[in-house]
Amino acid sequence: DYDSKTLNISKFTTVNVEKGFTTKVETNYKSVVVVGPKDVIDNLSSNDVYIECDLSKNVGNSGSVIIKGIVKSDKYKTIWGTGDCAITIKVENS
């Protein structure tokens, strides 16, 4: 059986940042519905999950960009997020 839970996620990571650029996440938290096996969802907390933002398509751009993130967990591999996972990230030349 699967279940869902709404979590306020405040941990974000960025991957595939172009060389010569730095990033700063401007979103403080994101309320996301997380889905997975019922036994996992019953024990899941916002500390177990983060949102990963892939900047591989943001080549040569600086300023504030909105990236659709993916809900992930190092502890639970059988969960996923649904709904709006768009995160605002400030990209600057380093």
N, C-alpha and C positions, 0 to 999 in steps of 0.2 A: 504494500500500500504506500501511496505517496501522499504528502501533505505539503502545506505551505505556511510561511510565516513572514510577516513584514518586519524588517530590521532597518535601523538607522545606521548606515555604514559610514565610518569616518576615516577609514584607512584606504589610501589610494597609492598605486604605484604606476610609474610610466616606464614603458619599454620601447626600444627602437627609436631612441631620441637621436636625431641627426648630430654627427660630430660637429663641434663648435657651437652647440646650443645647450642651454640649460632649461629646466622646467620647474614651475612652481604651481601646485594645484591650488586653484582659487575657490573651489567648492569645499565647504566645511563638512557637510554630510549629505548623504543621499538616502532617501527612504525607498527601499527596494523589496519586492516580494521575492523570497527565496523558496525554491521548490526542491524536494528531494524525498528520499525514503523517510517514512514516518518516524522511525527510531532515531534517525539523524536529526531531523527537524525538531523533534522534542528536546534534544540536547543542544541545539545550535544557538549560539549567541552572536551578537555583532562583533565580539572579539575574535571569532573564528573565521571571519570573512573579510575580504578586501575587494576593491574594484581596480582592475588592471586596465590601463589605457595605452593602446598601441599607437605610437606616433609615426609609424613608418610611411604613412601617406601625407604627412605634414612636412614636406621637403621644402626647405628654403623660406618657410614662413615664420615670422615672429609676431609677437602680440598675443592677445587672448584668443584661444581657439576652443571650440567645443568638440570633444571626442567622445564617441560612444564607447563606454567601458564594458568589461565583462566581469561578472561576479565570480570570484575564485576563493578557494580555501586550501591552505596547505594541509589541514587536518582531515577534511572531508572532500573526497574527489567526486562524489555522486550528487552534488547540488548544482543548481543553476539559478540565475536571476531572471525575472521577467519584468517587462515594463521599461520605463525610462531610466537608462543608466548613463545619460549624457553628463559629462564632467567638464567644467571650464578649467583650462590650463593656460598659464602664461608661459610663453616660449620666448626666450631672449638669447641674443648672441652672447657667448661666453668670452 
